[in-house]
Amino acid sequence: MVVSGAAGGVGSLVVQLAVRAGAKVIGLASPAHHQWLSDHGVIPISYGEGVEEHIRAAADDHLDAWIDTFGADYVELALKLGVRPQRIDTISNFEAASKYGVKFEGNAQAASAAVLADLAQFIERRELEIPIARVYPLADVREAYRELEQRHTLGKIVLAP
């Protein structure tokens, strides 16, 4: 499976859970985050020019699923690479979800006390890492959003009251 935005706040969790479940995971991210992805069992690929060919090579021309946490044209790329619409989930591209009939399921689909308890246990056992890119005081919320808009952080940006 491919995860776009693989080193971001959501993608970093998705790739770890997918690897934990036994999936071969290809993660699209900037080169600065490739080592982190590799360290977590993910095949890192840079986005941009040549991404389609790099994905084909890493996947041996066989992709089962795509989780898009970034947006842009990744849903279209997933379809071009042969991923069935029902096996594509985007949390960022509303238009593509309605146009192509792909999933648009975010955390609300799995939000339950049981799921949170499982995740907490994974974290406690150090089987799931939540990378923190930076902690901002609440008064600096604008700066935090400016960093978030750059879309190049590894993990979560946290606001501290």
Order of alpha helices (4+ residues) and beta strands (2+ residues): beta-alpha-beta-alpha-beta-alpha-beta-alpha-beta-alpha-alpha-beta-alpha-beta
